[in-house]
Amino acid sequence: MAFTPINWLAVIVAALAPFAIGSLWYGPLFAKSWMALTGIKPGTPGQNSMAVTFGTSAVLNLIIAASLAMFIGGAGDWSSGLRAGFLAGFTFVAMAFGITYVFESRPFKLWLINAGYHVVAFTVMGTIIGVWR
């Protein structure tokens, strides 16, 4: 794994994809359930400003996308990118969330919503990186 074969344009595009996915996932698809399960109320400001929230998310997404690009490598294609993204999202992220949610006694439905978002986001990110290898 090295930084040199990384297509940085693909990494940037892949890092932006979770914002589009999240706007649907935590919007029309699951907003009501997610808010009910977390206790978040519509229109209630969070602890951070939107600039801090989205800026931090962008940096973290760039790190994730760069890491996926290193895992996929220069010989990847869309299917290996899709597979790597799905496996990273499902086995690393969703399962780690699962452990945390069990210890915190959080609802299974909340785990499905949050872990599901990351599995989809990682899968799309990996596919983008694989296509643009």
Buried (B, 14 or more C-beta within 10 A) or exposed (E): EEEEBBBEEBBBBBBBBBEEBBEEBBEEBBBEBBBEBEEEEEEEEEEEEEEEEEEEBBEEBBEBBBBBBBBBBEEBEBEBBBBBBBBBBBEEBBEEBBEEBEEEEBEEEBBBBBBBBBBBBBBBBBBBBBBBB
